[in-house]
């Protein structure tokens, strides 16, 4: 590997990561969808997608980015095919297409673009937007999603349009950067309603919204949450573990509790699934 760009790993973490990679290489002879072909230390990562017989290339900076990639491609954090309602998800996706619309997937808290890349590979006829407030993350997300059809927006998602500051809590990596509402901030905050009503998405039908915004979900679900009823599948990571004593999940739980939706868990994520199909889709798909 001499002369190849290397990611930043503490030695102890590198040993663990390489052990995990070697163990996962056994999947070469198994039936797992993704196979990591490159060792963790390399910045340039390559994953083989068995489903479509295609290589996925992306860049990481450090061990945190690598572990993020394993959550997506090895631990299958966003794999909906393993749930009993998987046929419903496929039927909804196909129904949106038959109705002449494009399924819309929003990756809120897009980080370096790996989840968006996964969604684009899994639902290839969907429109995927990756929404990421940190400029460095968004820049890398653009590079990591080249050729995939993913559109990266460098902004935050919140309950209303406005401005925010992106702050570094001092954990030494970009994955933990947080958003704080601030009129003097240098980053735009865009509401989900604003995103969904964009003119260029007029022909799109909401399909999946994934939310991992490092605690700012407290603001997102605090008000103006009518958009939830437009989202068939909502995937969210809550952050009470990161912000103890703040009841950070309260607004989400309050907004979602009275709705006719299933509540599932996978890894760090809650998956909220609507038990009704939007009437407009039923009419146009008939």
N, C-alpha and C positions, 0 to 999 in steps of 0.2 A: 504493500500500500504506500510505499515510499513515493513521495511527490504528489499524492492525491490529496485534495482538500479534506481536512479532518474536522469533525464536529467536536465540541468541547464536552469532555466527560471527566469527572473526578475518577481516579483510578478504581476505587471501590465500586462505584456505580457502573463503570465500564465492564468490570469483571462480571457483575450480575447481568448486565444487558447482553453481553456476549454469550453467557450461559443460556439465557432465555432464547436468544436467537438460534443457537445451536440445537436446543431442544425443539424449537418450532420448525426447524429444517426437516424434522422427521415427517412433517406434513407433506413433504414432497411425494410420499407414497400413500398419502391419505386422501380425504375428500374435502378438505377445507378449501374455501373459495380462493383465499389469497395466500401467496407464498412470498415471504421476504427473501430476495436473492442477494442482498448486500449486507455486510456486517454493520452493526450500529455506529461504528466509529467514522464511517464515511459520510461526508456531507451530502453527497449525491446518492439517494436511495432509489432502489428499483424493486417493485412488487409485481408479481405475476398474478393476473386475474384469470382464474380457470374458466369462469363463466363465459367470458367473451374472447378468451385466448389473446390477451393483450397485456403489454407491459405498461405499468404506471410509474412514471418518473416524478420525483419530487426532491426538494432540498430541505435539510434540517440544519439548525445552527448548533444544537447542544442536546444533552441527554433528555431535557424536558420535551423538546420537539419529538425526539425518538419515541419516548413513552407515549406521547399523544398519538403517534402513528400506530403504535401497537394496540391502543384502545380501539382504534377505528378498524384496522385491517386484520388484527389477530384476535382481539377479544370481541369484535363484532358489536360494538356499543350501539350502532344504529341499524342493525340488521333486524328488520321487521318480519322476515320470513319465518322466524322461529316461534311466532305467536299463533295461537289458535285462530285469530282473526286475519291471518295473512291472506286468505282468499278474498276477504272483503277489501283489503288494501289494493290487491291486483285488479279486482273488479272495478273499484273506484277509479284507479289510474286509467284502465282501458275505457271506462265510461266517459271520462273527461275527453279523451282523444276522439272517441266516436261522436261526441257532441260537437266536435270541431274546435275544441279549446286546447290549450296547452297546460298541462299540470304545472303548478308553480310551487317551488320549494325555496323557502327562505332559511338561510343558515345565519342566525343572529348570534354574534360572537364567533365570527368565522376563523379567527386565529390565523394560521398560515395556509388555510385553504384545503386541508386534508379531508374534513368532513364533507365539504362541498364537492370535492373530487369523488368521494365515495358515492354521494347521492347522484352525481351526474353519470357515473358508471352503472349504478343500479337501476336508475330510472332515466334511460338515455333520451327520451323524448320530452323530458321536463325542462322547464326554464329554471335554472338555479342561480340565486343571488346569494353571495357571501358578504355579510355586513360586519365590518371590523373597524373599531375606532382607532386602534393604535397604528400609526403610519408605517412603522417598520414591519409589523405583522401583515398589514394590507399589501405592502410592496412585495413581500415574499409570497403572499397568497396569489397575487397576480402571476408571478413566475411559475408557481406550482400548479396553476390551473390552465396554463396556455394550451390551446387546442381542445379543451374539454367543453367549451361553450359556457362555462361559468362566468358570471359577471361579478366583479368585486367592487363594493362600495365602501369607501373610507369614511365611515360615520358611525355613530352609536344609535342604538334603538331605544326608545323610551315611550312614556305615556303621551307625550306631546312634543311637537317640534320646538327646537330651541338650541342651546349651546351647552357644551360640557367641557370639563378638563379631564384628560387622561393622566392618572397619577400612578407612580411607581411605589408600591408598598414596601419595597426594599427586600424582595425575596430573590433577587438576582436573575430573574428571567422574565420574558415578555408575557408568558401565559397568565401571570397573576395581576397584570395591569388592570386597574379599576377605573370606572367612570364616576365622576361627581358632577352633578348639575351645576352650572355656573354661567351666568350671563356674559362673563368676560372670558369664558373658555375659548379655545381655538379649534374646537371640533364640533361639527354639527350633530345634533340629536334629531332623529326623524322618527315619527310615530309609525306604528305598524299600519294604522289606517291610511296614513299618507303613502306608505310603500304600496299597499294593496290597490290604491286608487290611482297609481301612476298611469298616465296615458299610454306608455309603451307596454304596459301589462294588461291592457284592456281585454285582450283575447285570452288571458290566462285565468285558470280556475285554481284557487288555493288548494293545495294537496298536503304538504308537510311544512310545519314551522318548527325548526330546532332552535332552542334558546339556551345559551351558556354564556352569561354576561357578568360573571364574577360579582354577583350580589345586586346588580342594578335592576334585577327583576322586581325588587321592592317598589321601584318607581314605575316600571312598565305596567304592572298590574294594579297600581294604586287608583287609577281613574281611566275613564274612556276605554272600557274593555269590551265594547260591543263586537269588536273584530274577532273575539274568540269563537263566536258562533259561525264564523266563516271558515274556520280551520278544522278540517276533518281529523288531522293527526298532529298533535302538539307534543314535542319532545323537549323536556327541560331538565337541566341540572340546577338544583337548589343549593344555597350556600350558607345555611345556618351553621354548618360545621366550621366555616371560615370566619363567620361573624357572630360568635357566640353572644347570647344575651340581648340580641337586637330584634328577635322575632322577624327576621328578614323574609321568611316565607309567608308571613301572614297575609299579605295582599294577594298573593297567588292563590292560596288556599281559600280565601274569602271569595275571590272572583270565580273560582272553578267549582266550588262545592255544590252549588244549587243546580248545576247543569247536567243534562242527560249524557254523561260521558263515562266510559270505562277508564279505570286507573290501573296501569301496569307498571312494572319496574324492570329495568335491565341495567346492570352495572350501576353507574352513578346517576342514571337518568330515570325520571318519571315520564311515562308515555300516556297522554290523555287522548282518548279516541272518541270521537262523536258517534252517538248511536243513531243519528239521523243524517241522511244525505241532504245537502242543500236542495230545496225545492226547484230552484232554477236549473240545476243539473238534471234532475229527474225529468223535467219537462222537455229540455232540449235533447236529451239522450233517447227519448222514447221513439 
